[in-house]
Amino acid sequence: MRNKWFDVEFILDIQGRPTPRPRFNGKMAYMPKAYTDYQKTLVNLIKAKNLSNGDFCRIHMVFHFSYPKSTPKYRRIDGLPLRQKFDGDNLAKGVMDALEKAGMVEDDRQFYQVRVDKYRTTETSKIHVKLWEC
């Protein structure tokens, strides 16, 4: 039975990472190794969920970032919006590329609505993803 609010929902227990600028070496362009490792981990986590492929057209991603160790415990508030760090479009691009590499979507151009939320959490970092079919 289809949920009336969304079609597919899953949580990835990994901290979000923005898509970096490509690096250039003479005639070649490449992505940094830390980012390619992050992409491989995301793809493996998505494939492990055994989710069905679909004609998805809307996506909502919620990135939960844990507080730095330097933040005192009395200042840690769960669900506080994160405005200073990371561009939302760069965070979304990493997840949408991983969905494409995992075979869940044909291309990230198929999404006509993309929503990205960023919050602080007192728990571990995670990414919450919801997809809607057309």
N, C-alpha and C positions, 0 to 999 in steps of 0.2 A: 504494500500500500504506500502510495506517495504521500510525503509530508506536504501540507499545503503551503508551508513557508519556504522550504528549500528542498532540493533533491538529494544532495550528497553533502555530508558534513564529516570532517575528521580533524584530529588534533595531531600536530607534529611536535614531539618533545625535543626541540632544538631551538637555539637562539637564532633569530632572524639576522641576516647579514645583507647589507646593501650591495647592489651590483657595482663593482668598481669600474673605473675607466680602463680600457684595454692598454696594455703596455706594448711598446714598439721596439723591435730589435732589428735594425737594418730595414729589410724589406718585409719583415713578418710582424704581424700583430698577434698578441696572445693575452690570455687572462691570467692573473696571478694564481699561483698554486693553491693558496689558502681558499680562494673562491671556487676553484674547480673541485677541490675536496669537499667543500660545503655543498656544491651542486650534486656530487655523487651521493653524499649522505642523504640529501633530500629525496633524490630519486629512489634510493633503496628504501627509505621510510615509506614513501608513497606506494611503491610496489608491494611492500609487506602488508599493507592494509587490504589488498585484494579488492579494490574498488572497481566498479563497472565504468566503462568508457561511455561517453555520451556527447550529445550536441549541446554543450554548455554555452550559455551566452552571458551569464552574470556571475560575478565572483565577489565575495566579501572576505577579506583577510584581517584578522585581529592579531597583532604582534604584542606579546607580553614580554617585557624586558625586566629582569631582576635588578634590584638596586645594587650599586657598587658597594664593595665592602666598607668604603670610607664613609658611607651614609650612616649616621647614628640610628639605632633601632626606633627611637621615639619619633623620628622624622619619616619613617617608612609608612606610607599609606597605600593600601591595595587599591588598584584601579585608577590611580592618578594619571591623567593624560600626559603623554610624553611629547613635548613640543620642540625641544632643543636639538635632539640628535636624529640623524638619519632622514633622508628624503623618503617619503612614502612611495613615490614611483620607483625608486631604486630597490626598495624592499619588495615591492610587488613583482617587479621584473624577475627577481631571483626565483620566487615561488612559481610564477607562470612558466618560466623556462623549465623548471623541474617537472611541472605537470606535463609539459610537451614532451620532454625526454622520457618520462615514465609511460607515455602512450595514452594518457587520459584525455588529452585534447589534441586536436590536429595542429592548431597554431594559436598563439596568444592573440592574434588579430580577431578571433571569433568573439571575443568578449566585447560587448557594447557598454557594459556598466562594470566598473571596477571601483571597489570601495576598500580603503585601507584605514585601519585604526591602530594607534600605538598607545600602549599603556605601561605603567610600571606595575610590578607585582612583587609581593613578599615571598612568593613561591619560586619555583624554577622557571626559566624562560621557556616559552612555547609559542607555536603559531597555530591559530584556530582558523580553519578554512571552510567556507560554505560555498557550494556551487549550485546554480539553478539551470535547468534545461530550458531550451526555447520552446 
